[in-house]
Amino acid sequence: MKQLGNLAIICAQRKSLQLQIQGGMASVFVGAGPDRGVLSARWDDDAEIGRIIHELNFGKYKDQR
């Protein structure tokens, strides 16, 4: 559950990301329109949320500044 706070900080810093926590799931929406990406995990699954954080920081959805 520690990683959920880290994910929230990343999402708050990037306008292209939207974090939604609902029904036991944490979902990050990346971008807009038909090409919008979605990364989801159970809100208490630190390992999977860690993978989402890695993807947002270093993978396909890294910030392109």
N, C-alpha and C positions, 0 to 999 in steps of 0.2 A: 504494500500500500504506500510505501515511501515514494515510489516512482510517479504516482499520480500528481503530486505537487510539482515535481520537475516537469512533467508534461504540461501542466497548466501554465508554468512560467514560459516555456517555449512558445506555446500558443498565444499567450498574451503579448509577446514581443513581435509576432509576425502577423500582419494584417491579412495575409492570404490563408491563414488557418482559423478554423472554428472548432472548438472543443465542446462536445455535448456529452453529458453524463445522464443517463436515463435507463431505467429498468435493469440496473446492475451492469451496464456496459458503458465504456468510455469510447467515444468515437471522435476521430479527428477528420474533418473535412478539409481538403486541400484544393484551393483554386475555386473556380466557378464554371457554370455551364456544363455542357455534355462531357467535357474532359475532367470533371471534378473527381478527385481521388478520395477514397474513404479508407481509413485505417481504424480497426476496432479491436478491443480486447475487454475482458471482464475488468471491472474497475479495481479489483483487488489482485490481479495477476501481474505482479511486479516484473516477472521475466518477459512477458509479452509486451507490456508497456515500455520496458527497456528497449526492446527491439523496435518499437514504433519511434521512440526518441532517437535511436541510432539512425533510422531511416530518414527522419526529419532533419537530422544534423549532417549526415554524411552520405545518404543514399539518393534515391530518385527524387525525393522531395526536399533536398537541401536548399537553403536560401541562396538565390542567385544574385545577390547584391554585387 
